[in-house]
């Protein structure tokens, strides 16, 4: 409650909404991974983005929103950390990325029907792709990725 994950009005014991349960699990359980070829004790303390020939920007609008870089080469299993947060630079599996964020929590909003397992509906192509052909190509590629391991 002090961290702003759950509202102060939530009782200390009893039932909570699934939305609040997702927020709580994200805050307490889900941690990001360091990108490949990066060590925790890097000089300067900043991690580089994992740009590859096939990587592209994505975002979600759940729990305060977040932008990331999808690295398709790393999406080798349903639980593979393949999306790098643009803010903290840590890597997340698709279903954990959709509950990750850095902006103020919208702790009074109940997302009816939200389930991080339905990440395919929440991850969207980055908004800065304005060229029509590139956008169409990347949207098709993202759709193909979403069908993988389905």
WOFENFEN-V813848 format. One line per field, one symbol per residue. ss: DSSP state (H for helix, E for strand, C for the rest). psi: psi as a letter, one per 20 degrees, with the letter a starting at -180 (. if undefined). burial: 1 if it has 16 or more other ideal C-beta (glycine too) atoms within 10 Angstrom, else 0. A space follows every 50 residues. Layout:
# WOFENFEN-V813848
ss->???
psi->???
burial->???
This chain:
# WOFENFEN-V813848
ss->CCCCCCCCCCCCCCCCCHHHHHHHHHHHCCCCECCCCCCCCCCCCCCCCC CCCCCEEEEECCCCCEEEEECHHHCCCCCCCCEEECCCCCEECHHHHCCC CCCCCCCCCCCCCCCHHHHHHHCEECCCCCCHHHHHHHHHHHHHHHHCCC
psi->ghijgqqhipqhqaqrqhghgggggghhgpqrqqqqjqqhlqphjqqqqm prhiqqqrrrkqljqqqropnhhimirhjpoipppigijqqqqghhhijq rirpqmiiponpjpoihkhhihpqpqijohpgggggghggggggghipk.
burial->00001100010000000011011001100101001001000000001001 00001111110111011111110110000111111100111111111111 10001010001001010010011011000000000001000100100000
